Amino acid sequence: MQKSTQIEVQVIEEIQQRRSRRAYADNPIEPEKLHAIFEAARWAPSSMNEQPWTYIYATKNQPELWEKLFGVLNDGNKTWAGNAALLILSLARKKFRGNDQPNGSAKYDLGGANAFLSLQATHLGLNVHQMGGYDRLKAKEVLNISDAYEFGVMMAVGYPGDIESLPEGLRQRELAPRERYVQQEFAMNKSF
């Protein structure tokens, strides 16, 4: 499988700039920027315009909820995510509101909303690092999440910080070039 660090065709700047950094500055996120990232998620496309996403979030000035979100992260993510100004848990409502039938696109739609949120954050000078490494059973318990929801990723959001503040192994990952599979590895103009 061939990978490259080069962008092969011009794309919007937010895609070019987006990275999942782990070093965060100790700066709060302005309320208007917080609202803007969720507004971007709001306008993501979804099956039947269902908008099945739900976000539970906390800033550091909300210590009780912040600690609940931080507490469900795995230990590897705790080593750096505690420096982010904002933690977000993304959820997808499993059923359509109108007919209570299963929404097979809910998690896909949540991913789209998360992508819009991430690109808006990048546009605003913020960094979003999405994480699958957290305890879903514990999150369900401490956040009182009903079975009506499916878990998505957690996100650490904030202003980029000093890479030198990270442990050596993470510092090396931050400095490594961003690498992706080339288009020929995933875009086929033929059948299997």
Secondary structure by P-SEA (a helix, b strand, c coil): ccccccccccccccccccccccccccccccaaaaaaaaaaaaacccccccccbbbbbccccaaaaaaaaaaacccccccccccccbbbbbbbccccccccccccaaaaaaaaaaaaaaaaaaaacbbbbbbccccaaaaaacccccccccccbbbbbccccccccccaaaaaaaaccccccccccccccccc
